[in-house]
Structures are given as C-alpha cells and as structure tokens.
C-alpha cells in the first residue's frame, strides 16, 4: 500500500487570497512612482472606507519631480469598489466613471490582476501585484498617439 500524497498547504500571504485583498487595502501607504524618462513621485496614499463597506476612497498626495528638475505637489483620487475576487476602480467623478475591473488570481507566491482601459485614442494596460512582503505595485503601460509612457508605483504599508 502506498503512502497518500502529502496535503498541499496553502501559501501564506499577508494579502490572504483574491477575495480578501480589497479589505487589506484600507489604511495608509507610502508610494514611490517612476514614470519612465519623465518624472518621479514620492508621497502617501490612503484608502478610506466610504459609507458603504464595499467602497474605499483612494487619495494620493506627493511631490512630483520632472525630468528637467522642476518640482511641484500633486494628488489623484479614485474610488475602489469590492468585486468577487478583486475590485473595480472608478474615477472619482460624479457620477463615478469606470477606469477598470481587476480580477485577482494567484501567480506563484504573489496575487495579481490586470485590465485594459481604452481612453480614446490611447490604451492603458494596467497590472497590480500584491507581494509576499505586504507591499503592492501598480504598473500602467500607456500607448497611443497622445500618450506613450510606463508608470511603475510601489506601495509600502505605513505604521
């Protein structure tokens, strides 16, 4: 009689599983962004619960430094909405407008999701990676006649 196959143990991650990532975004994060050949940004991002438990307001604030050395303050806002095994990102407008929906899957010891957004005539290919060390990254590859750049942002939990 052969021994039964060993049970596979779940991969331990501070993010849990695709269905728990949304809940673990709440709070404050440091952010470091590089827009290839154009600019860098460092600052703070916060995910704050809205009236409904299924929505988080995202706000980032920071210092932007252009390739020519000029610096200024900047901010951006989105609304994240819980979705099965992921989230939907809306532009913070009234009424909210869809940016993209992210379905999260396991990719080795990382959780990841991606989406494409057409902002005619340009295309945004976005990817999110939730890493075993508790940080996460967002990458936007933007191509088209008006825009052509790569933006990489690393988020690390504050406190």
Rosetta constraint file for C-alpha pairs under 8 A:
AtomPair CA 11 CA 109 HARMONIC 6.70 0.50
AtomPair CA 12 CA 16 HARMONIC 6.97 0.50
AtomPair CA 13 CA 17 HARMONIC 7.71 0.50
AtomPair CA 13 CA 109 HARMONIC 7.56 0.50
AtomPair CA 13 CA 131 HARMONIC 7.96 0.50
AtomPair CA 13 CA 132 HARMONIC 5.43 0.50
AtomPair CA 13 CA 133 HARMONIC 7.95 0.50
AtomPair CA 13 CA 134 HARMONIC 7.68 0.50
AtomPair CA 14 CA 132 HARMONIC 6.48 0.50
AtomPair CA 14 CA 133 HARMONIC 7.28 0.50
AtomPair CA 14 CA 134 HARMONIC 5.53 0.50
AtomPair CA 15 CA 20 HARMONIC 6.65 0.50
AtomPair CA 15 CA 21 HARMONIC 5.40 0.50
AtomPair CA 15 CA 24 HARMONIC 6.54 0.50
AtomPair CA 15 CA 111 HARMONIC 7.83 0.50
AtomPair CA 15 CA 130 HARMONIC 6.97 0.50
AtomPair CA 15 CA 131 HARMONIC 7.93 0.50
AtomPair CA 15 CA 132 HARMONIC 7.64 0.50
AtomPair CA 15 CA 134 HARMONIC 6.81 0.50
AtomPair CA 16 CA 20 HARMONIC 5.81 0.50
AtomPair CA 16 CA 21 HARMONIC 6.77 0.50
AtomPair CA 17 CA 21 HARMONIC 6.61 0.50
AtomPair CA 17 CA 106 HARMONIC 7.76 0.50
AtomPair CA 17 CA 111 HARMONIC 7.49 0.50
AtomPair CA 18 CA 85 HARMONIC 4.71 0.50
AtomPair CA 18 CA 86 HARMONIC 6.12 0.50
AtomPair CA 18 CA 103 HARMONIC 7.95 0.50
AtomPair CA 18 CA 104 HARMONIC 5.21 0.50
AtomPair CA 18 CA 105 HARMONIC 6.03 0.50
AtomPair CA 18 CA 106 HARMONIC 7.29 0.50
AtomPair CA 18 CA 111 HARMONIC 6.80 0.50
AtomPair CA 19 CA 84 HARMONIC 6.40 0.50
AtomPair CA 19 CA 85 HARMONIC 4.15 0.50
AtomPair CA 19 CA 86 HARMONIC 6.23 0.50
AtomPair CA 19 CA 104 HARMONIC 8.00 0.50
AtomPair CA 20 CA 24 HARMONIC 6.64 0.50
AtomPair CA 20 CA 85 HARMONIC 7.54 0.50
AtomPair CA 21 CA 25 HARMONIC 6.59 0.50
AtomPair CA 21 CA 86 HARMONIC 6.97 0.50
AtomPair CA 22 CA 26 HARMONIC 7.76 0.50
AtomPair CA 22 CA 82 HARMONIC 6.27 0.50
AtomPair CA 22 CA 86 HARMONIC 6.59 0.50
AtomPair CA 22 CA 87 HARMONIC 6.58 0.50
AtomPair CA 25 CA 47 HARMONIC 6.36 0.50
AtomPair CA 26 CA 46 HARMONIC 7.24 0.50
AtomPair CA 26 CA 47 HARMONIC 4.71 0.50
AtomPair CA 26 CA 48 HARMONIC 5.96 0.50
AtomPair CA 26 CA 49 HARMONIC 7.08 0.50
AtomPair CA 26 CA 56 HARMONIC 7.31 0.50
AtomPair CA 27 CA 46 HARMONIC 5.58 0.50
AtomPair CA 27 CA 47 HARMONIC 5.28 0.50
AtomPair CA 27 CA 48 HARMONIC 6.50 0.50
AtomPair CA 27 CA 157 HARMONIC 7.94 0.50
AtomPair CA 28 CA 44 HARMONIC 6.91 0.50
AtomPair CA 28 CA 45 HARMONIC 5.79 0.50
AtomPair CA 28 CA 46 HARMONIC 4.39 0.50
AtomPair CA 28 CA 47 HARMONIC 6.53 0.50
AtomPair CA 28 CA 157 HARMONIC 6.30 0.50
AtomPair CA 28 CA 158 HARMONIC 5.62 0.50
AtomPair CA 28 CA 159 HARMONIC 7.96 0.50
AtomPair CA 29 CA 44 HARMONIC 5.65 0.50
AtomPair CA 29 CA 45 HARMONIC 5.11 0.50
AtomPair CA 29 CA 46 HARMONIC 6.16 0.50
AtomPair CA 29 CA 155 HARMONIC 5.80 0.50
AtomPair CA 29 CA 156 HARMONIC 5.29 0.50
AtomPair CA 29 CA 157 HARMONIC 4.44 0.50
AtomPair CA 29 CA 158 HARMONIC 5.02 0.50
AtomPair CA 30 CA 42 HARMONIC 7.56 0.50
AtomPair CA 30 CA 43 HARMONIC 5.85 0.50
AtomPair CA 30 CA 44 HARMONIC 4.52 0.50
AtomPair CA 30 CA 45 HARMONIC 6.17 0.50
AtomPair CA 30 CA 155 HARMONIC 5.57 0.50
AtomPair CA 30 CA 156 HARMONIC 5.28 0.50
AtomPair CA 30 CA 157 HARMONIC 6.37 0.50
AtomPair CA 30 CA 158 HARMONIC 6.17 0.50
AtomPair CA 31 CA 41 HARMONIC 7.73 0.50
AtomPair CA 31 CA 42 HARMONIC 5.57 0.50
AtomPair CA 31 CA 43 HARMONIC 5.30 0.50
AtomPair CA 31 CA 44 HARMONIC 5.56 0.50
AtomPair CA 31 CA 45 HARMONIC 6.48 0.50
AtomPair CA 31 CA 153 HARMONIC 6.55 0.50
AtomPair CA 31 CA 154 HARMONIC 5.63 0.50
AtomPair CA 31 CA 155 HARMONIC 4.66 0.50
AtomPair CA 31 CA 156 HARMONIC 6.67 0.50
AtomPair CA 32 CA 40 HARMONIC 7.47 0.50
AtomPair CA 32 CA 41 HARMONIC 5.76 0.50
AtomPair CA 32 CA 42 HARMONIC 4.56 0.50
AtomPair CA 32 CA 43 HARMONIC 6.76 0.50
AtomPair CA 32 CA 153 HARMONIC 5.51 0.50
AtomPair CA 32 CA 154 HARMONIC 5.36 0.50
AtomPair CA 32 CA 155 HARMONIC 6.80 0.50
AtomPair CA 33 CA 40 HARMONIC 5.43 0.50
AtomPair CA 33 CA 41 HARMONIC 4.92 0.50
AtomPair CA 33 CA 42 HARMONIC 6.34 0.50
AtomPair CA 33 CA 151 HARMONIC 6.88 0.50
AtomPair CA 33 CA 152 HARMONIC 5.53 0.50
AtomPair CA 33 CA 153 HARMONIC 4.15 0.50
AtomPair CA 33 CA 154 HARMONIC 6.48 0.50
AtomPair CA 34 CA 39 HARMONIC 6.19 0.50
AtomPair CA 34 CA 40 HARMONIC 4.53 0.50
AtomPair CA 34 CA 41 HARMONIC 6.59 0.50
AtomPair CA 34 CA 151 HARMONIC 5.71 0.50
AtomPair CA 34 CA 152 HARMONIC 5.34 0.50
AtomPair CA 34 CA 153 HARMONIC 6.47 0.50
AtomPair CA 35 CA 39 HARMONIC 5.10 0.50
AtomPair CA 35 CA 40 HARMONIC 5.95 0.50
AtomPair CA 35 CA 149 HARMONIC 6.83 0.50
AtomPair CA 35 CA 150 HARMONIC 5.69 0.50
AtomPair CA 35 CA 151 HARMONIC 4.32 0.50
AtomPair CA 35 CA 152 HARMONIC 6.49 0.50
AtomPair CA 36 CA 149 HARMONIC 6.46 0.50
AtomPair CA 36 CA 150 HARMONIC 5.54 0.50
AtomPair CA 36 CA 151 HARMONIC 6.38 0.50
AtomPair CA 37 CA 67 HARMONIC 6.67 0.50
AtomPair CA 38 CA 66 HARMONIC 5.91 0.50
AtomPair CA 38 CA 67 HARMONIC 5.10 0.50
AtomPair CA 39 CA 64 HARMONIC 6.79 0.50
AtomPair CA 39 CA 65 HARMONIC 5.46 0.50
AtomPair CA 39 CA 66 HARMONIC 4.24 0.50
AtomPair CA 39 CA 67 HARMONIC 5.29 0.50
AtomPair CA 40 CA 64 HARMONIC 5.73 0.50
AtomPair CA 40 CA 65 HARMONIC 5.32 0.50
AtomPair CA 40 CA 66 HARMONIC 6.61 0.50
AtomPair CA 40 CA 67 HARMONIC 7.98 0.50
AtomPair CA 41 CA 62 HARMONIC 6.35 0.50
AtomPair CA 41 CA 63 HARMONIC 5.49 0.50
AtomPair CA 41 CA 64 HARMONIC 4.38 0.50
AtomPair CA 41 CA 65 HARMONIC 6.28 0.50
AtomPair CA 42 CA 62 HARMONIC 5.38 0.50
AtomPair CA 42 CA 63 HARMONIC 5.63 0.50
AtomPair CA 42 CA 64 HARMONIC 6.88 0.50
AtomPair CA 43 CA 60 HARMONIC 7.11 0.50
AtomPair CA 43 CA 61 HARMONIC 5.58 0.50
AtomPair CA 43 CA 62 HARMONIC 3.84 0.50
AtomPair CA 43 CA 63 HARMONIC 6.28 0.50
AtomPair CA 44 CA 60 HARMONIC 5.67 0.50
AtomPair CA 44 CA 61 HARMONIC 5.59 0.50
AtomPair CA 44 CA 62 HARMONIC 6.31 0.50
AtomPair CA 45 CA 58 HARMONIC 6.96 0.50
AtomPair CA 45 CA 59 HARMONIC 5.55 0.50
AtomPair CA 45 CA 60 HARMONIC 4.08 0.50
AtomPair CA 45 CA 61 HARMONIC 6.44 0.50
AtomPair CA 46 CA 57 HARMONIC 7.75 0.50
AtomPair CA 46 CA 58 HARMONIC 5.66 0.50
AtomPair CA 46 CA 59 HARMONIC 5.44 0.50
AtomPair CA 46 CA 60 HARMONIC 6.44 0.50
AtomPair CA 47 CA 56 HARMONIC 5.62 0.50
AtomPair CA 47 CA 57 HARMONIC 5.45 0.50
AtomPair CA 47 CA 58 HARMONIC 4.63 0.50
AtomPair CA 47 CA 59 HARMONIC 6.79 0.50
AtomPair CA 48 CA 56 HARMONIC 5.16 0.50
AtomPair CA 48 CA 57 HARMONIC 5.08 0.50
AtomPair CA 48 CA 58 HARMONIC 6.61 0.50
AtomPair CA 49 CA 53 HARMONIC 6.51 0.50
AtomPair CA 49 CA 54 HARMONIC 7.97 0.50
AtomPair CA 49 CA 55 HARMONIC 6.05 0.50
AtomPair CA 49 CA 56 HARMONIC 4.45 0.50
AtomPair CA 49 CA 57 HARMONIC 6.29 0.50
AtomPair CA 50 CA 54 HARMONIC 7.93 0.50
AtomPair CA 50 CA 55 HARMONIC 5.62 0.50
AtomPair CA 50 CA 56 HARMONIC 5.57 0.50
AtomPair CA 50 CA 57 HARMONIC 6.44 0.50
AtomPair CA 51 CA 55 HARMONIC 7.69 0.50
AtomPair CA 54 CA 81 HARMONIC 5.65 0.50
AtomPair CA 54 CA 82 HARMONIC 5.06 0.50
AtomPair CA 55 CA 79 HARMONIC 6.79 0.50
AtomPair CA 55 CA 80 HARMONIC 5.59 0.50
AtomPair CA 55 CA 81 HARMONIC 4.44 0.50
AtomPair CA 55 CA 82 HARMONIC 6.27 0.50
AtomPair CA 56 CA 79 HARMONIC 5.77 0.50
AtomPair CA 56 CA 80 HARMONIC 5.08 0.50
AtomPair CA 56 CA 81 HARMONIC 6.46 0.50
AtomPair CA 57 CA 77 HARMONIC 7.26 0.50
AtomPair CA 57 CA 78 HARMONIC 6.17 0.50
AtomPair CA 57 CA 79 HARMONIC 4.67 0.50
AtomPair CA 57 CA 80 HARMONIC 6.34 0.50
AtomPair CA 58 CA 77 HARMONIC 5.39 0.50
AtomPair CA 58 CA 78 HARMONIC 5.05 0.50
AtomPair CA 58 CA 79 HARMONIC 5.75 0.50
AtomPair CA 58 CA 80 HARMONIC 6.94 0.50
AtomPair CA 59 CA 75 HARMONIC 7.03 0.50
AtomPair CA 59 CA 76 HARMONIC 5.75 0.50
AtomPair CA 59 CA 77 HARMONIC 4.47 0.50
AtomPair CA 59 CA 78 HARMONIC 6.70 0.50
AtomPair CA 60 CA 75 HARMONIC 5.25 0.50
AtomPair CA 60 CA 76 HARMONIC 5.40 0.50
AtomPair CA 60 CA 77 HARMONIC 6.54 0.50
AtomPair CA 61 CA 73 HARMONIC 7.37 0.50
AtomPair CA 61 CA 74 HARMONIC 5.78 0.50
AtomPair CA 61 CA 75 HARMONIC 4.33 0.50
AtomPair CA 61 CA 76 HARMONIC 6.92 0.50
AtomPair CA 62 CA 73 HARMONIC 5.69 0.50
AtomPair CA 62 CA 74 HARMONIC 5.58 0.50
AtomPair CA 62 CA 75 HARMONIC 6.46 0.50
AtomPair CA 63 CA 71 HARMONIC 6.87 0.50
AtomPair CA 63 CA 72 HARMONIC 5.79 0.50
AtomPair CA 63 CA 73 HARMONIC 4.59 0.50
AtomPair CA 63 CA 74 HARMONIC 6.22 0.50
AtomPair CA 64 CA 71 HARMONIC 5.52 0.50
AtomPair CA 64 CA 72 HARMONIC 5.42 0.50
AtomPair CA 64 CA 73 HARMONIC 5.93 0.50
AtomPair CA 64 CA 74 HARMONIC 6.51 0.50
AtomPair CA 65 CA 69 HARMONIC 6.04 0.50
AtomPair CA 65 CA 70 HARMONIC 5.77 0.50
AtomPair CA 65 CA 71 HARMONIC 4.42 0.50
AtomPair CA 65 CA 72 HARMONIC 6.77 0.50
AtomPair CA 66 CA 70 HARMONIC 5.34 0.50
AtomPair CA 66 CA 71 HARMONIC 6.28 0.50
AtomPair CA 77 CA 91 HARMONIC 7.12 0.50
AtomPair CA 77 CA 92 HARMONIC 5.75 0.50
AtomPair CA 78 CA 89 HARMONIC 6.65 0.50
AtomPair CA 78 CA 90 HARMONIC 5.68 0.50
AtomPair CA 78 CA 91 HARMONIC 4.84 0.50
AtomPair CA 78 CA 92 HARMONIC 4.64 0.50
AtomPair CA 79 CA 89 HARMONIC 5.80 0.50
AtomPair CA 79 CA 90 HARMONIC 5.07 0.50
AtomPair CA 79 CA 91 HARMONIC 6.34 0.50
AtomPair CA 79 CA 92 HARMONIC 5.71 0.50
AtomPair CA 79 CA 96 HARMONIC 7.96 0.50
AtomPair CA 80 CA 87 HARMONIC 6.39 0.50
AtomPair CA 80 CA 88 HARMONIC 5.67 0.50
AtomPair CA 80 CA 89 HARMONIC 4.62 0.50
AtomPair CA 80 CA 90 HARMONIC 6.31 0.50
AtomPair CA 81 CA 87 HARMONIC 5.39 0.50
AtomPair CA 81 CA 88 HARMONIC 5.05 0.50
AtomPair CA 81 CA 89 HARMONIC 6.38 0.50
AtomPair CA 81 CA 90 HARMONIC 7.81 0.50
AtomPair CA 82 CA 86 HARMONIC 6.50 0.50
AtomPair CA 82 CA 87 HARMONIC 4.57 0.50
AtomPair CA 82 CA 88 HARMONIC 6.49 0.50
AtomPair CA 83 CA 87 HARMONIC 4.53 0.50
AtomPair CA 83 CA 88 HARMONIC 6.39 0.50
AtomPair CA 84 CA 103 HARMONIC 7.71 0.50
AtomPair CA 85 CA 103 HARMONIC 5.84 0.50
AtomPair CA 85 CA 104 HARMONIC 5.71 0.50
AtomPair CA 85 CA 105 HARMONIC 7.77 0.50
AtomPair CA 86 CA 101 HARMONIC 7.77 0.50
AtomPair CA 86 CA 102 HARMONIC 5.53 0.50
AtomPair CA 86 CA 103 HARMONIC 4.68 0.50
AtomPair CA 86 CA 104 HARMONIC 5.15 0.50
AtomPair CA 87 CA 101 HARMONIC 6.02 0.50
AtomPair CA 87 CA 102 HARMONIC 5.43 0.50
AtomPair CA 87 CA 103 HARMONIC 6.82 0.50
AtomPair CA 88 CA 98 HARMONIC 7.64 0.50
AtomPair CA 88 CA 99 HARMONIC 7.78 0.50
AtomPair CA 88 CA 100 HARMONIC 5.95 0.50
AtomPair CA 88 CA 101 HARMONIC 4.16 0.50
AtomPair CA 88 CA 102 HARMONIC 5.99 0.50
AtomPair CA 89 CA 98 HARMONIC 6.37 0.50
AtomPair CA 89 CA 99 HARMONIC 5.50 0.50
AtomPair CA 89 CA 100 HARMONIC 5.42 0.50
AtomPair CA 89 CA 101 HARMONIC 6.11 0.50
AtomPair CA 89 CA 102 HARMONIC 7.86 0.50
AtomPair CA 90 CA 96 HARMONIC 5.82 0.50
AtomPair CA 90 CA 97 HARMONIC 5.29 0.50
AtomPair CA 90 CA 98 HARMONIC 4.44 0.50
AtomPair CA 90 CA 99 HARMONIC 5.03 0.50
AtomPair CA 90 CA 100 HARMONIC 7.05 0.50
AtomPair CA 91 CA 96 HARMONIC 5.80 0.50
AtomPair CA 91 CA 97 HARMONIC 5.27 0.50
AtomPair CA 91 CA 98 HARMONIC 6.27 0.50
AtomPair CA 91 CA 99 HARMONIC 6.05 0.50
AtomPair CA 92 CA 96 HARMONIC 5.75 0.50
AtomPair CA 92 CA 97 HARMONIC 7.41 0.50
AtomPair CA 93 CA 97 HARMONIC 6.51 0.50
AtomPair CA 99 CA 117 HARMONIC 6.40 0.50
AtomPair CA 100 CA 115 HARMONIC 6.14 0.50
AtomPair CA 100 CA 116 HARMONIC 6.86 0.50
AtomPair CA 100 CA 117 HARMONIC 6.12 0.50
AtomPair CA 101 CA 115 HARMONIC 6.45 0.50
AtomPair CA 102 CA 113 HARMONIC 5.48 0.50
AtomPair CA 102 CA 114 HARMONIC 5.72 0.50
AtomPair CA 102 CA 115 HARMONIC 6.07 0.50
AtomPair CA 103 CA 113 HARMONIC 5.41 0.50
AtomPair CA 103 CA 114 HARMONIC 7.12 0.50
AtomPair CA 104 CA 111 HARMONIC 6.32 0.50
AtomPair CA 104 CA 112 HARMONIC 5.21 0.50
AtomPair CA 104 CA 113 HARMONIC 4.45 0.50
AtomPair CA 104 CA 114 HARMONIC 7.83 0.50
AtomPair CA 105 CA 111 HARMONIC 5.60 0.50
AtomPair CA 105 CA 112 HARMONIC 5.48 0.50
AtomPair CA 105 CA 113 HARMONIC 6.27 0.50
AtomPair CA 106 CA 110 HARMONIC 6.01 0.50
AtomPair CA 106 CA 111 HARMONIC 4.53 0.50
AtomPair CA 106 CA 112 HARMONIC 6.29 0.50
AtomPair CA 107 CA 111 HARMONIC 5.64 0.50
AtomPair CA 107 CA 112 HARMONIC 6.37 0.50
AtomPair CA 109 CA 131 HARMONIC 7.44 0.50
AtomPair CA 109 CA 132 HARMONIC 6.43 0.50
AtomPair CA 110 CA 129 HARMONIC 6.67 0.50
AtomPair CA 110 CA 130 HARMONIC 5.77 0.50
AtomPair CA 110 CA 131 HARMONIC 5.09 0.50
AtomPair CA 110 CA 132 HARMONIC 6.15 0.50
AtomPair CA 111 CA 129 HARMONIC 5.84 0.50
AtomPair CA 111 CA 130 HARMONIC 5.03 0.50
AtomPair CA 111 CA 131 HARMONIC 6.80 0.50
AtomPair CA 112 CA 127 HARMONIC 7.29 0.50
AtomPair CA 112 CA 128 HARMONIC 5.50 0.50
AtomPair CA 112 CA 129 HARMONIC 4.44 0.50
AtomPair CA 112 CA 130 HARMONIC 6.10 0.50
AtomPair CA 113 CA 127 HARMONIC 5.77 0.50
AtomPair CA 113 CA 128 HARMONIC 5.31 0.50
AtomPair CA 113 CA 129 HARMONIC 6.75 0.50
AtomPair CA 114 CA 125 HARMONIC 7.41 0.50
AtomPair CA 114 CA 126 HARMONIC 5.47 0.50
AtomPair CA 114 CA 127 HARMONIC 4.15 0.50
AtomPair CA 114 CA 128 HARMONIC 6.12 0.50
AtomPair CA 115 CA 125 HARMONIC 6.02 0.50
AtomPair CA 115 CA 126 HARMONIC 5.41 0.50
AtomPair CA 115 CA 127 HARMONIC 6.61 0.50
AtomPair CA 116 CA 123 HARMONIC 7.01 0.50
AtomPair CA 116 CA 124 HARMONIC 5.57 0.50
AtomPair CA 116 CA 125 HARMONIC 4.49 0.50
AtomPair CA 116 CA 126 HARMONIC 6.14 0.50
AtomPair CA 117 CA 123 HARMONIC 5.86 0.50
AtomPair CA 117 CA 124 HARMONIC 5.02 0.50
AtomPair CA 117 CA 125 HARMONIC 6.53 0.50
AtomPair CA 117 CA 126 HARMONIC 7.97 0.50
AtomPair CA 118 CA 122 HARMONIC 6.12 0.50
AtomPair CA 118 CA 123 HARMONIC 4.60 0.50
AtomPair CA 118 CA 124 HARMONIC 6.27 0.50
AtomPair CA 119 CA 123 HARMONIC 5.84 0.50
AtomPair CA 119 CA 124 HARMONIC 7.32 0.50
AtomPair CA 121 CA 144 HARMONIC 6.18 0.50
AtomPair CA 121 CA 145 HARMONIC 6.82 0.50
AtomPair CA 121 CA 146 HARMONIC 7.44 0.50
AtomPair CA 122 CA 142 HARMONIC 6.88 0.50
AtomPair CA 122 CA 143 HARMONIC 5.60 0.50
AtomPair CA 122 CA 144 HARMONIC 4.19 0.50
AtomPair CA 122 CA 145 HARMONIC 6.57 0.50
AtomPair CA 122 CA 146 HARMONIC 6.62 0.50
AtomPair CA 122 CA 147 HARMONIC 6.52 0.50
AtomPair CA 123 CA 142 HARMONIC 5.64 0.50
AtomPair CA 123 CA 143 HARMONIC 5.39 0.50
AtomPair CA 123 CA 144 HARMONIC 6.27 0.50
AtomPair CA 124 CA 140 HARMONIC 6.19 0.50
AtomPair CA 124 CA 141 HARMONIC 5.73 0.50
AtomPair CA 124 CA 142 HARMONIC 4.57 0.50
AtomPair CA 124 CA 143 HARMONIC 6.75 0.50
AtomPair CA 125 CA 140 HARMONIC 5.61 0.50
AtomPair CA 125 CA 141 HARMONIC 5.11 0.50
AtomPair CA 125 CA 142 HARMONIC 6.42 0.50
AtomPair CA 126 CA 138 HARMONIC 7.03 0.50
AtomPair CA 126 CA 139 HARMONIC 5.50 0.50
AtomPair CA 126 CA 140 HARMONIC 4.42 0.50
AtomPair CA 126 CA 141 HARMONIC 6.39 0.50
AtomPair CA 127 CA 138 HARMONIC 5.71 0.50
AtomPair CA 127 CA 139 HARMONIC 5.23 0.50
AtomPair CA 127 CA 140 HARMONIC 6.67 0.50
AtomPair CA 128 CA 136 HARMONIC 7.16 0.50
AtomPair CA 128 CA 137 HARMONIC 5.66 0.50
AtomPair CA 128 CA 138 HARMONIC 4.64 0.50
AtomPair CA 128 CA 139 HARMONIC 6.60 0.50
AtomPair CA 129 CA 136 HARMONIC 5.47 0.50
AtomPair CA 129 CA 137 HARMONIC 5.25 0.50
AtomPair CA 129 CA 138 HARMONIC 6.69 0.50
AtomPair CA 130 CA 134 HARMONIC 7.04 0.50
AtomPair CA 130 CA 135 HARMONIC 6.31 0.50
AtomPair CA 130 CA 136 HARMONIC 4.38 0.50
AtomPair CA 130 CA 137 HARMONIC 6.69 0.50
AtomPair CA 131 CA 135 HARMONIC 5.49 0.50
AtomPair CA 131 CA 136 HARMONIC 5.55 0.50
AtomPair CA 131 CA 137 HARMONIC 8.00 0.50
AtomPair CA 134 CA 156 HARMONIC 7.24 0.50
AtomPair CA 134 CA 157 HARMONIC 7.35 0.50
AtomPair CA 135 CA 154 HARMONIC 7.23 0.50
AtomPair CA 135 CA 155 HARMONIC 5.56 0.50
AtomPair CA 135 CA 156 HARMONIC 4.75 0.50
AtomPair CA 135 CA 157 HARMONIC 6.63 0.50
AtomPair CA 136 CA 154 HARMONIC 6.02 0.50
AtomPair CA 136 CA 155 HARMONIC 5.30 0.50
AtomPair CA 136 CA 156 HARMONIC 6.94 0.50
AtomPair CA 137 CA 152 HARMONIC 7.13 0.50
AtomPair CA 137 CA 153 HARMONIC 5.47 0.50
AtomPair CA 137 CA 154 HARMONIC 4.57 0.50
AtomPair CA 137 CA 155 HARMONIC 6.06 0.50
AtomPair CA 138 CA 152 HARMONIC 5.99 0.50
AtomPair CA 138 CA 153 HARMONIC 5.26 0.50
AtomPair CA 138 CA 154 HARMONIC 6.79 0.50
AtomPair CA 139 CA 150 HARMONIC 7.24 0.50
AtomPair CA 139 CA 151 HARMONIC 5.58 0.50
AtomPair CA 139 CA 152 HARMONIC 4.56 0.50
AtomPair CA 139 CA 153 HARMONIC 6.39 0.50
AtomPair CA 140 CA 150 HARMONIC 5.83 0.50
AtomPair CA 140 CA 151 HARMONIC 5.13 0.50
AtomPair CA 140 CA 152 HARMONIC 6.68 0.50
AtomPair CA 141 CA 148 HARMONIC 7.82 0.50
AtomPair CA 141 CA 149 HARMONIC 6.14 0.50
AtomPair CA 141 CA 150 HARMONIC 4.64 0.50
AtomPair CA 141 CA 151 HARMONIC 6.52 0.50
AtomPair CA 142 CA 147 HARMONIC 6.29 0.50
AtomPair CA 142 CA 148 HARMONIC 5.31 0.50
AtomPair CA 142 CA 149 HARMONIC 5.28 0.50
AtomPair CA 142 CA 150 HARMONIC 6.26 0.50
AtomPair CA 143 CA 147 HARMONIC 5.72 0.50
AtomPair CA 143 CA 148 HARMONIC 4.55 0.50
AtomPair CA 143 CA 149 HARMONIC 6.77 0.50
AtomPair CA 144 CA 148 HARMONIC 6.06 0.50
